[in-house]
Amino acid sequence: MISYDNLWNVMKDKGISQYALIKKHHVSPGQITRLKRNESVSTHTIDMFCQILDCEVEDIMKHIKEEQG
């Protein structure tokens, strides 16, 4: 599973709100919702967030190994 939990910390550290993402950077509210739910997003979206936040991919997302049952 991919987790975007670190994204929210980076946004806070950089002083960028969800409102700013939508209004200033024209990020779709639907994309923000998908990230909040740790759902799939395109590499274009990840690239866009890295550009906006001036960060690396590993700063905003991580892989969490799921238990095999």
All heavy atoms as a GROMACS GRO file, in nm:
protein
  562
    1MET      N    1   0.085  -0.118   0.000
    1MET     CA    2   0.000   0.000   0.000
    1MET      C    3   0.089   0.124   0.000
    1MET      O    4   0.195   0.126   0.063
    1MET     CB    5  -0.090  -0.001   0.124
    1MET     CG    6  -0.175   0.124   0.136
    1MET     SD    7  -0.288   0.120   0.276
    1MET     CE    8  -0.188   0.200   0.399
    2ILE      N    9   0.045   0.225  -0.070
    2ILE     CA   10   0.115   0.353  -0.070
    2ILE      C   11   0.045   0.447   0.028
    2ILE      O   12  -0.078   0.459   0.026
    2ILE     CB   13   0.117   0.417  -0.211
    2ILE    CG1   14   0.187   0.326  -0.310
    2ILE    CG2   15   0.181   0.555  -0.207
    2ILE    CD1   16   0.334   0.304  -0.284
    3SER      N   17   0.124   0.510   0.113
    3SER     CA   18   0.070   0.606   0.210
    3SER      C   19   0.121   0.746   0.176
    3SER      O   20   0.239   0.764   0.148
    3SER     CB   21   0.115   0.568   0.352
    3SER     OG   22   0.083   0.672   0.442
    4TYR      N   23   0.030   0.842   0.180
    4TYR     CA   24   0.065   0.982   0.156
    4TYR      C   25   0.062   1.062   0.286
    4TYR      O   26   0.054   1.186   0.282
    4TYR     CB   27  -0.031   1.044   0.053
    4TYR     CG   28  -0.027   0.972  -0.078
    4TYR    CD1   29  -0.127   0.882  -0.113
    4TYR    CD2   30   0.076   0.993  -0.168
    4TYR    CE1   31  -0.124   0.814  -0.233
    4TYR    CE2   32   0.081   0.925  -0.289
    4TYR     CZ   33  -0.019   0.836  -0.321
    4TYR     OH   34  -0.015   0.770  -0.439
    5ASP      N   35   0.070   0.994   0.400
    5ASP     CA   36   0.062   1.063   0.529
    5ASP      C   37   0.170   1.172   0.543
    5ASP      O   38   0.144   1.277   0.602
    5ASP     CB   39   0.073   0.964   0.644
    5ASP     CG   40  -0.049   0.873   0.655
    5ASP    OD1   41  -0.153   0.906   0.593
    5ASP    OD2   42  -0.041   0.770   0.724
    6ASN      N   43   0.288   1.149   0.490
    6ASN     CA   44   0.395   1.248   0.502
    6ASN      C   45   0.365   1.376   0.423
    6ASN      O   46   0.418   1.482   0.455
    6ASN     CB   47   0.529   1.190   0.454
    6ASN     CG   48   0.581   1.082   0.545
    6ASN    OD1   49   0.540   1.070   0.661
    6ASN    ND2   50   0.670   1.001   0.495
    7LEU      N   51   0.281   1.365   0.321
    7LEU     CA   52   0.246   1.481   0.240
    7LEU      C   53   0.191   1.594   0.326
    7LEU      O   54   0.229   1.710   0.311
    7LEU     CB   55   0.142   1.442   0.134
    7LEU     CG   56   0.076   1.555   0.058
    7LEU    CD1   57   0.178   1.634  -0.024
    7LEU    CD2   58  -0.035   1.502  -0.030
    8TRP      N   59   0.105   1.561   0.418
    8TRP     CA   60   0.038   1.664   0.500
    8TRP      C   61   0.139   1.733   0.593
    8TRP      O   62   0.126   1.853   0.618
    8TRP     CB   63  -0.078   1.602   0.576
    8TRP     CG   64  -0.157   1.513   0.484
    8TRP    CD1   65  -0.166   1.376   0.489
    8TRP    CD2   66  -0.229   1.552   0.367
    8TRP    NE1   67  -0.241   1.330   0.384
    8TRP    CE2   68  -0.281   1.435   0.306
    8TRP    CE3   69  -0.255   1.675   0.307
    8TRP    CZ2   70  -0.358   1.438   0.191
    8TRP    CZ3   71  -0.332   1.677   0.191
    8TRP    CH2   72  -0.382   1.561   0.134
    9ASN      N   73   0.239   1.658   0.641
    9ASN     CA   74   0.343   1.719   0.723
    9ASN      C   75   0.430   1.813   0.641
    9ASN      O   76   0.466   1.922   0.688
    9ASN     CB   77   0.432   1.610   0.786
    9ASN     CG   78   0.356   1.523   0.883
    9ASN    OD1   79   0.262   1.568   0.948
    9ASN    ND2   80   0.393   1.396   0.891
   10VAL      N   81   0.464   1.773   0.518
   10VAL     CA   82   0.546   1.858   0.431
   10VAL      C   83   0.468   1.985   0.397
   10VAL      O   84   0.523   2.096   0.399
   10VAL     CB   85   0.587   1.782   0.302
   10VAL    CG1   86   0.655   1.876   0.204
   10VAL    CG2   87   0.679   1.666   0.337
   11MET      N   88   0.339   1.971   0.368
   11MET     CA   89   0.257   2.089   0.340
   11MET      C   90   0.257   2.186   0.457
   11MET      O   91   0.272   2.306   0.439
   11MET     CB   92   0.113   2.048   0.306
   11MET     CG   93   0.098   1.988   0.169
   11MET     SD   94  -0.069   1.924   0.135
   11MET     CE   95  -0.171   2.066   0.173
   12LYS      N   96   0.242   2.132   0.577
   12LYS     CA   97   0.242   2.216   0.697
   12LYS      C   98   0.376   2.286   0.714
   12LYS      O   99   0.382   2.406   0.739
   12LYS     CB  100   0.210   2.131   0.820
   12LYS     CG  101   0.198   2.211   0.948
   12LYS     CD  102   0.160   2.122   1.064
   12LYS     CE  103   0.153   2.204   1.192
   12LYS     NZ  104   0.118   2.121   1.306
   13ASP      N  105   0.484   2.210   0.698
   13ASP     CA  106   0.619   2.268   0.711
   13ASP      C  107   0.645   2.378   0.609
   13ASP      O  108   0.715   2.474   0.639
   13ASP     CB  109   0.726   2.159   0.697
   13ASP     CG  110   0.727   2.060   0.812
   13ASP    OD1  111   0.665   2.088   0.917
   13ASP    OD2  112   0.788   1.952   0.796
   14LYS      N  113   0.590   2.363   0.489
   14LYS     CA  114   0.611   2.461   0.382
   14LYS      C  115   0.509   2.574   0.386
   14LYS      O  116   0.517   2.668   0.308
   14LYS     CB  117   0.604   2.392   0.245
   14LYS     CG  118   0.702   2.278   0.226
   14LYS     CD  119   0.836   2.328   0.182
   14LYS     CE  120   0.927   2.208   0.156
   14LYS     NZ  121   1.050   2.245   0.092
   15GLY      N  122   0.410   2.561   0.474
   15GLY     CA  123   0.307   2.665   0.487
   15GLY      C  124   0.210   2.670   0.370
   15GLY      O  125   0.161   2.777   0.335
   16ILE      N  126   0.182   2.554   0.311
   16ILE     CA  127   0.090   2.547   0.198
   16ILE      C  128  -0.035   2.471   0.241
   16ILE      O  129  -0.029   2.356   0.281
   16ILE     CB  130   0.156   2.480   0.076
   16ILE    CG1  131   0.275   2.563   0.030
   16ILE    CG2  132   0.055   2.460  -0.037
   16ILE    CD1  133   0.352   2.505  -0.086
   17SER      N  134  -0.148   2.539   0.231
   17SER     CA  135  -0.275   2.478   0.272
   17SER      C  136  -0.342   2.408   0.155
   17SER      O  137  -0.306   2.429   0.038
   17SER     CB  138  -0.369   2.587   0.325
   17SER     OG  139  -0.407   2.673   0.218
   18GLN      N  140  -0.443   2.328   0.186
   18GLN     CA  141  -0.522   2.264   0.082
   18GLN      C  142  -0.592   2.371  -0.002
   18GLN      O  143  -0.603   2.357  -0.124
   18GLN     CB  144  -0.624   2.169   0.143
   18GLN     CG  145  -0.561   2.047   0.207
   18GLN     CD  146  -0.664   1.955   0.268
   18GLN    OE1  147  -0.769   1.932   0.211
   18GLN    NE2  148  -0.633   1.901   0.385
   19TYR      N  149  -0.635   2.476   0.062
   19TYR     CA  150  -0.700   2.587  -0.010
   19TYR      C  151  -0.604   2.647  -0.112
   19TYR      O  152  -0.643   2.672  -0.227
   19TYR     CB  153  -0.746   2.693   0.091
   19TYR     CG  154  -0.818   2.809   0.026
   19TYR    CD1  155  -0.953   2.800  -0.008
   19TYR    CD2  156  -0.750   2.928  -0.002
   19TYR    CE1  157  -1.019   2.907  -0.068
   19TYR    CE2  158  -0.816   3.034  -0.062
   19TYR     CZ  159  -0.949   3.023  -0.095
   19TYR     OH  160  -1.014   3.129  -0.156
   20ALA      N  161  -0.479   2.669  -0.073
   20ALA     CA  162  -0.379   2.725  -0.164
   20ALA      C  163  -0.353   2.629  -0.280
   20ALA      O  164  -0.336   2.673  -0.394
   20ALA     CB  165  -0.249   2.755  -0.090
   21LEU      N  166  -0.350   2.499  -0.253
   21LEU     CA  167  -0.330   2.402  -0.360
   21LEU      C  168  -0.440   2.414  -0.465
   21LEU      O  169  -0.413   2.411  -0.585
   21LEU     CB  170  -0.329   2.259  -0.304
   21LEU     CG  171  -0.207   2.217  -0.224
   21LEU    CD1  172  -0.230   2.078  -0.165
   21LEU    CD2  173  -0.081   2.219  -0.309
   22ILE      N  174  -0.562   2.430  -0.419
   22ILE     CA  175  -0.676   2.438  -0.510
   22ILE      C  176  -0.679   2.572  -0.583
   22ILE      O  177  -0.690   2.577  -0.706
   22ILE     CB  178  -0.807   2.414  -0.433
   22ILE    CG1  179  -0.811   2.271  -0.380
   22ILE    CG2  180  -0.929   2.443  -0.522
   22ILE    CD1  181  -0.919   2.245  -0.276
   23LYS      N  182  -0.669   2.681  -0.509
   23LYS     CA  183  -0.686   2.815  -0.568
   23LYS      C  184  -0.563   2.866  -0.642
   23LYS      O  185  -0.573   2.918  -0.752
   23LYS     CB  186  -0.727   2.915  -0.459
   23LYS     CG  187  -0.863   2.887  -0.399
   23LYS     CD  188  -0.972   2.895  -0.505
   23LYS     CE  189  -1.109   2.872  -0.444
   23LYS     NZ  190  -1.215   2.867  -0.543
   24LYS      N  191  -0.446   2.851  -0.581
   24LYS     CA  192  -0.324   2.907  -0.640
   24LYS      C  193  -0.258   2.813  -0.740
   24LYS      O  194  -0.209   2.855  -0.843
   24LYS     CB  195  -0.224   2.942  -0.529
   24LYS     CG  196  -0.096   3.003  -0.579
   24LYS     CD  197  -0.003   3.040  -0.465
   24LYS     CE  198   0.128   3.095  -0.519
   24LYS     NZ  199   0.223   3.118  -0.412
   25HIS      N  200  -0.259   2.683  -0.708
   25HIS     CA  201  -0.187   2.586  -0.789
   25HIS      C  202  -0.280   2.501  -0.876
   25HIS      O  203  -0.234   2.413  -0.948
   25HIS     CB  204  -0.100   2.496  -0.701
   25HIS     CG  205   0.001   2.573  -0.622
   25HIS    ND1  206   0.115   2.624  -0.678
   25HIS    CD2  207   0.004   2.609  -0.491
   25HIS    CE1  208   0.186   2.686  -0.586
   25HIS    NE2  209   0.120   2.680  -0.471
   26HIS      N  210  -0.411   2.525  -0.867
   26HIS     CA  211  -0.512   2.460  -0.952
   26HIS      C  212  -0.511   2.308  -0.940
   26HIS      O  213  -0.532   2.237  -1.038
   26HIS     CB  214  -0.494   2.502  -1.097
   26HIS     CG  215  -0.485   2.651  -1.114
   26HIS    ND1  216  -0.595   2.733  -1.094
   26HIS    CD2  217  -0.381   2.733  -1.142
   26HIS    CE1  218  -0.558   2.858  -1.112
   26HIS    NE2  219  -0.429   2.861  -1.141
   27VAL      N  220  -0.489   2.258  -0.818
   27VAL     CA  221  -0.497   2.115  -0.792
   27VAL      C  222  -0.645   2.081  -0.774
   27VAL      O  223  -0.719   2.152  -0.706
   27VAL     CB  224  -0.418   2.077  -0.664
   27VAL    CG1  225  -0.438   1.931  -0.629
   27VAL    CG2  226  -0.270   2.109  -0.683
   28SER      N  227  -0.687   1.973  -0.834
   28SER     CA  228  -0.825   1.928  -0.825
   28SER      C  229  -0.859   1.884  -0.682
   28SER      O  230  -0.782   1.808  -0.621
   28SER     CB  231  -0.846   1.811  -0.921
   28SER     OG  232  -0.960   1.738  -0.887
   29PRO      N  233  -0.972   1.929  -0.629
   29PRO     CA  234  -1.014   1.881  -0.497
   29PRO      C  235  -1.026   1.729  -0.492
   29PRO      O  236  -1.001   1.666  -0.390
   29PRO     CB  237  -1.150   1.948  -0.474
   29PRO     CG  238  -1.148   2.069  -0.562
   29PRO     CD  239  -1.064   2.030  -0.681
   30GLY      N  240  -1.062   1.669  -0.605
   30GLY     CA  241  -1.072   1.524  -0.613
   30GLY      C  242  -0.938   1.456  -0.592
   30GLY      O  243  -0.931   1.350  -0.529
   31GLN      N  244  -0.831   1.516  -0.645
   31GLN     CA  245  -0.697   1.459  -0.625
   31GLN      C  246  -0.658   1.466  -0.477
   31GLN      O  247  -0.598   1.374  -0.424
   31GLN     CB  248  -0.593   1.533  -0.710
   31GLN     CG  249  -0.606   1.505  -0.857
   31GLN     CD  250  -0.572   1.361  -0.893
   31GLN    OE1  251  -0.589   1.267  -0.816
   31GLN    NE2  252  -0.526   1.343  -1.012
   32ILE      N  253  -0.691   1.576  -0.413
   32ILE     CA  254  -0.660   1.589  -0.270
   32ILE      C  255  -0.736   1.483  -0.191
   32ILE      O  256  -0.680   1.419  -0.101
   32ILE     CB  257  -0.693   1.731  -0.220
   32ILE    CG1  258  -0.598   1.831  -0.288
   32ILE    CG2  259  -0.682   1.740  -0.068
   32ILE    CD1  260  -0.630   1.976  -0.263
   33THR      N  261  -0.862   1.461  -0.226
   33THR     CA  262  -0.941   1.357  -0.159
   33THR      C  263  -0.878   1.220  -0.179
   33THR      O  264  -0.868   1.140  -0.085
   33THR     CB  265  -1.086   1.358  -0.212
   33THR    OG1  266  -1.145   1.484  -0.182
   33THR    CG2  267  -1.169   1.247  -0.148
   34ARG      N  268  -0.834   1.190  -0.302
   34ARG     CA  269  -0.770   1.060  -0.330
   34ARG      C  270  -0.644   1.044  -0.245
   34ARG      O  271  -0.618   0.935  -0.192
   34ARG     CB  272  -0.737   1.047  -0.478
   34ARG     CG  273  -0.861   1.038  -0.566
   34ARG     CD  274  -0.828   1.023  -0.712
   34ARG     NE  275  -0.768   0.894  -0.741
   34ARG     CZ  276  -0.834   0.779  -0.750
   34ARG    NH1  277  -0.964   0.777  -0.732
   34ARG    NH2  278  -0.772   0.667  -0.779
   35LEU      N  279  -0.567   1.148  -0.231
   35LEU     CA  280  -0.445   1.142  -0.150
   35LEU      C  281  -0.479   1.121  -0.002
   35LEU      O  282  -0.412   1.045   0.068
   35LEU     CB  283  -0.362   1.269  -0.169
   35LEU     CG  284  -0.296   1.280  -0.307
   35LEU    CD1  285  -0.255   1.424  -0.334
   35LEU    CD2  286  -0.177   1.188  -0.317
   36LYS      N  287  -0.581   1.188   0.045
   36LYS     CA  288  -0.624   1.171   0.185
   36LYS      C  289  -0.664   1.028   0.214
   36LYS      O  290  -0.644   0.977   0.324
   36LYS     CB  291  -0.743   1.263   0.217
   36LYS     CG  292  -0.707   1.406   0.241
   36LYS     CD  293  -0.833   1.481   0.279
   36LYS     CE  294  -0.803   1.624   0.311
   36LYS     NZ  295  -0.926   1.696   0.350
   37ARG      N  296  -0.722   0.962   0.114
   37ARG     CA  297  -0.769   0.824   0.130
   37ARG      C  298  -0.662   0.722   0.092
   37ARG      O  299  -0.690   0.602   0.089
   37ARG     CB  300  -0.892   0.803   0.042
   37ARG     CG  301  -1.012   0.886   0.083
   37ARG     CD  302  -1.127   0.863  -0.012
   37ARG     NE  303  -1.242   0.944   0.026
   37ARG     CZ  304  -1.348   0.964  -0.050
   37ARG    NH1  305  -1.354   0.908  -0.171
   37ARG    NH2  306  -1.447   1.038  -0.009
   38ASN      N  307  -0.542   0.769   0.061
   38ASN     CA  308  -0.431   0.682   0.017
   38ASN      C  309  -0.471   0.599  -0.104
   38ASN      O  310  -0.434   0.482  -0.117
   38ASN     CB  311  -0.381   0.592   0.130
   38ASN     CG  312  -0.311   0.670   0.238
   38ASN    OD1  313  -0.240   0.766   0.210
   38ASN    ND2  314  -0.332   0.632   0.362
   39GLU      N  315  -0.548   0.660  -0.195
   39GLU     CA  316  -0.589   0.593  -0.318
   39GLU      C  317  -0.486   0.621  -0.428
   39GLU      O  318  -0.398   0.706  -0.413
   39GLU     CB  319  -0.727   0.643  -0.360
   39GLU     CG  320  -0.837   0.603  -0.262
   39GLU     CD  321  -0.973   0.657  -0.299
   39GLU    OE1  322  -0.983   0.741  -0.391
   39GLU    OE2  323  -1.070   0.617  -0.233
   40SER      N  324  -0.500   0.553  -0.539
   40SER     CA  325  -0.407   0.569  -0.651
   40SER      C  326  -0.418   0.708  -0.712
   40SER      O  327  -0.528   0.760  -0.730
   40SER     CB  328  -0.437   0.466  -0.759
   40SER     OG  329  -0.415   0.337  -0.710
   41VAL      N  330  -0.304   0.766  -0.742
   41VAL     CA  331  -0.295   0.891  -0.818
   41VAL      C  332  -0.188   0.872  -0.924
   41VAL      O  333  -0.103   0.785  -0.914
   41VAL     CB  334  -0.264   1.013  -0.728
   41VAL    CG1  335  -0.376   1.039  -0.630
   41VAL    CG2  336  -0.133   0.996  -0.656
   42SER      N  337  -0.192   0.956  -1.024
   42SER     CA  338  -0.097   0.944  -1.134
   42SER      C  339   0.041   0.996  -1.095
   42SER      O  340   0.055   1.074  -1.000
   42SER     CB  341  -0.148   1.021  -1.256
   42SER     OG  342  -0.140   1.160  -1.231
   43THR      N  343   0.140   0.954  -1.171
   43THR     CA  344   0.275   1.008  -1.148
   43THR      C  345   0.278   1.157  -1.181
   43THR      O  346   0.356   1.231  -1.121
   43THR     CB  347   0.380   0.933  -1.232
   43THR    OG1  348   0.340   0.932  -1.369
   43THR    CG2  349   0.396   0.790  -1.182
   44HIS      N  350   0.192   1.201  -1.269
   44HIS     CA  351   0.181   1.345  -1.298
   44HIS      C  352   0.142   1.421  -1.172
   44HIS      O  353   0.198   1.528  -1.143
   44HIS     CB  354   0.079   1.370  -1.409
   44HIS     CG  355   0.056   1.514  -1.436
   44HIS    ND1  356  -0.045   1.586  -1.375
   44HIS    CD2  357   0.122   1.602  -1.515
   44HIS    CE1  358  -0.040   1.711  -1.415
   44HIS    NE2  359   0.060   1.723  -1.501
   45THR      N  360   0.047   1.367  -1.096
   45THR     CA  361   0.004   1.431  -0.972
   45THR      C  362   0.118   1.435  -0.871
   45THR      O  363   0.142   1.539  -0.807
   45THR     CB  364  -0.118   1.358  -0.913
   45THR    OG1  365  -0.225   1.365  -1.007
   45THR    CG2  366  -0.161   1.417  -0.780
   46ILE      N  367   0.190   1.325  -0.857
   46ILE     CA  368   0.304   1.321  -0.764
   46ILE      C  369   0.409   1.423  -0.807
   46ILE      O  370   0.462   1.498  -0.724
   46ILE     CB  371   0.366   1.180  -0.758
   46ILE    CG1  372   0.262   1.076  -0.708
   46ILE    CG2  373   0.490   1.178  -0.671
   46ILE    CD1  374   0.206   1.105  -0.571
   47ASP      N  375   0.437   1.428  -0.937
   47ASP     CA  376   0.534   1.525  -0.989
   47ASP      C  377   0.489   1.668  -0.959
   47ASP      O  378   0.569   1.752  -0.917
   47ASP     CB  379   0.552   1.505  -1.139
   47ASP     CG  380   0.651   1.602  -1.199
   47ASP    OD1  381   0.765   1.607  -1.150
   47ASP    OD2  382   0.614   1.671  -1.296
   48MET      N  383   0.361   1.695  -0.978
   48MET     CA  384   0.307   1.828  -0.953
   48MET      C  385   0.325   1.868  -0.805
   48MET      O  386   0.368   1.980  -0.775
   48MET     CB  387   0.159   1.831  -0.991
   48MET     CG  388   0.091   1.963  -0.971
   48MET     SD  389  -0.081   1.963  -1.029
   48MET     CE  390  -0.150   1.824  -0.942
   49PHE      N  391   0.297   1.775  -0.714
   49PHE     CA  392   0.314   1.804  -0.572
   49PHE      C  393   0.460   1.826  -0.537
   49PHE      O  394   0.492   1.915  -0.458
   49PHE     CB  395   0.253   1.692  -0.487
   49PHE     CG  396   0.108   1.713  -0.456
   49PHE    CD1  397   0.011   1.676  -0.547
   49PHE    CD2  398   0.068   1.770  -0.337
   49PHE    CE1  399  -0.123   1.696  -0.522
   49PHE    CE2  400  -0.066   1.791  -0.309
   49PHE     CZ  401  -0.162   1.754  -0.402
   50CYS      N  402   0.550   1.748  -0.596
   50CYS     CA  403   0.693   1.768  -0.571
   50CYS      C  404   0.739   1.905  -0.621
   50CYS      O  405   0.820   1.970  -0.555
   50CYS     CB  406   0.775   1.657  -0.636
   50CYS     SG  407   0.758   1.497  -0.554
   51GLN      N  408   0.686   1.948  -0.735
   51GLN     CA  409   0.720   2.081  -0.788
   51GLN      C  410   0.667   2.190  -0.694
   51GLN      O  411   0.739   2.284  -0.660
   51GLN     CB  412   0.659   2.100  -0.927
   51GLN     CG  413   0.722   2.016  -1.035
   51GLN     CD  414   0.861   2.065  -1.072
   51GLN    OE1  415   0.894   2.181  -1.058
   51GLN    NE2  416   0.943   1.973  -1.116
   52ILE      N  417   0.542   2.180  -0.655
   52ILE     CA  418   0.479   2.281  -0.569
   52ILE      C  419   0.550   2.290  -0.434
   52ILE      O  420   0.577   2.399  -0.384
   52ILE     CB  421   0.329   2.250  -0.548
   52ILE    CG1  422   0.252   2.266  -0.679
   52ILE    CG2  423   0.269   2.339  -0.439
   52ILE    CD1  424   0.111   2.209  -0.676
   53LEU      N  425   0.580   2.173  -0.376
   53LEU     CA  426   0.637   2.169  -0.241
   53LEU      C  427   0.790   2.170  -0.239
   53LEU      O  428   0.850   2.170  -0.132
   53LEU     CB  429   0.585   2.044  -0.168
   53LEU     CG  430   0.433   2.038  -0.148
   53LEU    CD1  431   0.392   1.901  -0.098
   53LEU    CD2  432   0.388   2.147  -0.053
   54ASP      N  433   0.851   2.169  -0.359
   54ASP     CA  434   0.996   2.166  -0.370
   54ASP      C  435   1.054   2.054  -0.284
   54ASP      O  436   1.133   2.077  -0.192
   54ASP     CB  437   1.056   2.302  -0.330
   54ASP     CG  438   1.205   2.310  -0.361
   54ASP    OD1  439   1.251   2.244  -0.456
   54ASP    OD2  440   1.278   2.380  -0.287
   55CYS      N  441   1.010   1.932  -0.313
   55CYS     CA  442   1.052   1.817  -0.234
   55CYS      C  443   1.073   1.697  -0.326
   55CYS      O  444   1.049   1.704  -0.446
   55CYS     CB  445   0.950   1.786  -0.126
   55CYS     SG  446   0.792   1.725  -0.188
   56GLU      N  447   1.116   1.588  -0.269
   56GLU     CA  448   1.136   1.463  -0.342
   56GLU      C  449   1.017   1.370  -0.320
   56GLU      O  450   0.943   1.385  -0.222
   56GLU     CB  451   1.264   1.394  -0.293
   56GLU     CG  452   1.390   1.477  -0.312
   56GLU     CD  453   1.421   1.504  -0.458
   56GLU    OE1  454   1.395   1.415  -0.542
   56GLU    OE2  455   1.469   1.614  -0.489
   57VAL      N  456   1.002   1.274  -0.408
   57VAL     CA  457   0.890   1.179  -0.399
   57VAL      C  458   0.886   1.112  -0.262
   57VAL      O  459   0.780   1.102  -0.200
   57VAL     CB  460   0.901   1.072  -0.512
   57VAL    CG1  461   0.799   0.962  -0.492
   57VAL    CG2  462   0.887   1.136  -0.648
   58GLU      N  463   1.001   1.069  -0.214
   58GLU     CA  464   1.005   0.997  -0.086
   58GLU      C  465   0.969   1.086   0.033
   58GLU      O  466   0.943   1.036   0.142
   58GLU     CB  467   1.140   0.930  -0.064
   58GLU     CG  468   1.259   1.024  -0.067
   58GLU     CD  469   1.320   1.043  -0.205
   58GLU    OE1  470   1.255   1.014  -0.307
   58GLU    OE2  471   1.435   1.089  -0.209
   59ASP      N  472   0.965   1.218   0.012
   59ASP     CA  473   0.923   1.309   0.119
   59ASP      C  474   0.772   1.308   0.140
   59ASP      O  475   0.725   1.343   0.248
   59ASP     CB  476   0.966   1.453   0.087
   59ASP     CG  477   1.116   1.471   0.084
   59ASP    OD1  478   1.188   1.394   0.152
   59ASP    OD2  479   1.163   1.561   0.012
   60ILE      N  480   0.697   1.267   0.038
   60ILE     CA  481   0.551   1.276   0.047
   60ILE      C  482   0.479   1.143   0.041
   60ILE      O  483   0.361   1.136   0.072
   60ILE     CB  484   0.493   1.371  -0.060
   60ILE    CG1  485   0.523   1.322  -0.201
   60ILE    CG2  486   0.544   1.513  -0.039
   60ILE    CD1  487   0.456   1.403  -0.310
   61MET      N  488   0.549   1.038   0.002
   61MET     CA  489   0.482   0.907  -0.006
   61MET      C  490   0.576   0.796   0.038
   61MET      O  491   0.698   0.811   0.030
   61MET     CB  492   0.429   0.880  -0.146
   61MET     CG  493   0.535   0.875  -0.253
   61MET     SD  494   0.470   0.864  -0.422
   61MET     CE  495   0.424   0.694  -0.432
   62LYS      N  496   0.517   0.688   0.087
   62LYS     CA  497   0.598   0.571   0.124
   62LYS      C  498   0.517   0.445   0.102
   62LYS      O  499   0.394   0.445   0.102
   62LYS     CB  500   0.646   0.580   0.269
   62LYS     CG  501   0.537   0.570   0.372
   62LYS     CD  502   0.593   0.575   0.512
   62LYS     CE  503   0.480   0.569   0.614
   62LYS     NZ  504   0.530   0.571   0.750
   63HIS      N  505   0.591   0.337   0.083
   63HIS     CA  506   0.529   0.206   0.064
   63HIS      C  507   0.520   0.137   0.200
   63HIS      O  508   0.616   0.134   0.276
   63HIS     CB  509   0.612   0.120  -0.031
   63HIS     CG  510   0.558  -0.017  -0.047
   63HIS    ND1  511   0.610  -0.125   0.020
   63HIS    CD2  512   0.453  -0.063  -0.118
   63HIS    CE1  513   0.540  -0.232  -0.013
   63HIS    NE2  514   0.444  -0.196  -0.096
   64ILE      N  515   0.402   0.085   0.229
   64ILE     CA  516   0.381   0.007   0.352
   64ILE      C  517   0.351  -0.136   0.310
   64ILE      O  518   0.252  -0.160   0.239
   64ILE     CB  519   0.265   0.065   0.436
   64ILE    CG1  520   0.297   0.209   0.478
   64ILE    CG2  521   0.239  -0.024   0.557
   64ILE    CD1  522   0.184   0.280   0.547
   65LYS      N  523   0.436  -0.227   0.351
   65LYS     CA  524   0.419  -0.366   0.314
   65LYS      C  525   0.297  -0.424   0.385
   65LYS      O  526   0.280  -0.409   0.506
   65LYS     CB  527   0.544  -0.446   0.353
   65LYS     CG  528   0.544  -0.586   0.301
   65LYS     CD  529   0.677  -0.654   0.326
   65LYS     CE  530   0.679  -0.793   0.267
   65LYS     NZ  531   0.808  -0.857   0.285
   66GLU      N  532   0.211  -0.487   0.307
   66GLU     CA  533   0.090  -0.548   0.363
   66GLU      C  534   0.121  -0.692   0.400
   66GLU      O  535   0.194  -0.761   0.332
   66GLU     CB  536  -0.024  -0.540   0.262
   66GLU     CG  537  -0.065  -0.398   0.232
   66GLU     CD  538  -0.183  -0.392   0.138
   66GLU    OE1  539  -0.273  -0.477   0.149
   66GLU    OE2  540  -0.185  -0.300   0.056
   67GLU      N  541   0.061  -0.734   0.510
   67GLU     CA  542   0.079  -0.872   0.556
   67GLU      C  543   0.012  -0.968   0.459
   67GLU      O  544  -0.101  -0.944   0.415
   67GLU     CB  545   0.018  -0.890   0.696
   67GLU     CG  546   0.090  -0.811   0.804
   67GLU     CD  547   0.231  -0.861   0.830
   67GLU    OE1  548   0.253  -0.982   0.824
   67GLU    OE2  549   0.319  -0.776   0.856
   68GLN      N  550   0.080  -1.075   0.427
   68GLN     CA  551   0.022  -1.180   0.342
   68GLN      C  552  -0.055  -1.276   0.432
   68GLN      O  553   0.000  -1.328   0.527
   68GLN     CB  554   0.132  -1.254   0.267
   68GLN     CG  555   0.213  -1.166   0.176
   68GLN     CD  556   0.131  -1.109   0.060
   68GLN    OE1  557   0.046  -1.176   0.006
   68GLN    NE2  558   0.158  -0.985   0.025
   69GLY      N  559  -0.181  -1.295   0.405
   69GLY     CA  560  -0.262  -1.376   0.494
   69GLY      C  561  -0.305  -1.497   0.432
   69GLY      O  562  -0.351  -1.595   0.457
   0.00000   0.00000   0.00000
